[in-house]
């Protein structure tokens, strides 16, 4: 996985992990949320991916949150979907409905999420190694 953003339904970036520091996270979040809202109005479904040059942004909406992964074009769709589901599951396990409903806007709540993702990816890599080594 290259880059990851988790956005609220209002377009606020709750979490980001990316390697291109030139990007303004909040502007990016607002843009993607607006595009997704437009798609939902137009065809009653949100956007699932956005291709720009050789980059693809995979997008999934779950419980009023947008999860966005930026992947280089040569990744396999099934692998991306698995990673996206792992991130989503980890997010909602870490931040259950009660916590998210009572969230007071303090972004510090989401600072420890990168460790959760890293732990999950390490666990997935271990399973892969056991299966093939």
C-alpha positions in Angstrom: 0.0 0.0 0.0 1.4 3.4 -0.9 -0.8 6.1 0.6 -3.9 6.0 2.8 -6.5 8.5 3.9 -9.5 8.1 6.1 -12.1 10.8 5.7 -15.2 11.8 7.6 -18.4 12.3 5.6 -17.8 16.0 6.0 -14.5 15.7 4.1 -12.2 16.0 7.2 -9.1 13.9 7.0 -9.1 11.9 10.2 -6.0 9.9 9.3 -3.4 10.0 6.6 -0.3 8.1 5.7 1.3 9.3 2.5 4.7 9.9 1.1 4.1 13.0 -1.0 4.2 15.9 1.4 3.2 18.3 -1.4 -0.4 17.3 -1.1 -2.7 19.3 1.2 -4.6 16.6 3.1 -7.7 18.6 4.0 -8.0 20.0 0.4 -7.6 16.5 -0.9 -10.3 15.2 1.5 -12.7 17.9 0.6 -12.2 17.2 -3.1 -12.8 13.5 -2.8 -15.8 13.9 -0.6 -17.3 16.3 -3.1 -16.6 14.0 -6.0 -18.2 11.1 -4.0 -21.2 13.1 -3.1 -21.6 14.1 -6.7 -21.4 10.5 -7.9 -24.0 9.4 -5.2 -26.4 12.1 -6.5 -25.8 11.3 -10.1 -25.9 7.5 -10.1 -26.9 6.6 -6.5 -23.5 5.1 -6.0 -20.2 6.5 -4.8 -17.0 6.5 -6.7 -14.8 3.4 -6.3 -11.7 4.5 -8.0 -10.1 7.5 -9.7 -7.3 7.2 -12.1 -4.8 10.1 -12.6 -1.8 9.3 -14.8 -0.3 6.1 -13.6 -1.8 6.4 -10.2 -5.1 4.9 -9.1 -7.1 6.0 -6.0 -9.3 3.2 -4.7 -12.2 4.5 -2.6 -14.6 2.7 -0.4 -17.3 4.2 1.8 -18.3 2.4 5.0 -20.5 3.8 7.8 -20.2 7.4 6.5 -16.4 7.3 6.2 -14.3 7.3 3.0 -11.3 5.1 2.9 -8.9 6.0 0.1 -5.8 4.1 -1.0 -3.4 5.5 -3.6 -1.8 2.7 -5.5 0.5 2.6 -8.5 -1.3 1.2 -11.5 0.3 -2.3 -11.6 -1.2 -3.6 -8.4 -3.8 -6.5 -8.5 -7.3 -5.4 -7.7 -8.0 -8.4 -5.4 -4.9 -7.6 -3.3 -6.0 -3.9 -3.0 -9.5 -5.0 -2.0 -8.1 -7.3 0.7 -5.8 -4.5 2.1 -8.7 -2.1 2.0 -10.9 -4.5 4.0 -8.1 -5.1 6.5 -7.7 -1.3 7.0 -11.5 -0.8 7.4 -11.9 -3.7 9.8 -8.9 -2.5 11.9 -10.3 1.1 11.9 -13.7 0.1 13.2 -12.2 -2.4 15.7 -10.0 0.4 17.0 -12.7 3.0 16.9 -16.1 1.4 17.6 -19.4 3.1 16.8 -19.7 4.5 20.4 -16.3 6.3 20.2 -16.9 7.7 16.7 -20.4 8.9 17.6 -19.0 10.8 20.7 -15.9 12.1 18.9 -15.3 15.7 19.9 -13.2 16.7 16.9 -9.8 16.1 18.5 -7.6 14.6 15.8 -5.2 13.2 18.3 -7.6 10.3 18.7 -6.5 8.9 15.4 -2.7 9.3 15.8 -2.1 5.7 17.0 -3.9 4.2 14.0 -0.7 3.8 11.9 0.7 1.3 14.4 -2.5 -0.8 14.0 -2.1 -0.8 10.3 1.6 -1.7 10.5 0.7 -4.6 12.9 -2.0 -5.9 10.6 0.3 -5.8 7.6 3.1 -7.6 9.5 0.5 -10.3 10.5 -0.6 -10.6 6.9 3.0 -11.0 5.7 3.6 -13.7 8.3 0.6 -15.6 7.1 1.8 -15.3 3.5 5.3 -16.6 4.5 3.8 -19.6 6.3 1.7 -20.4 3.3 4.5 -20.3 0.8 7.8 -21.1 2.7 
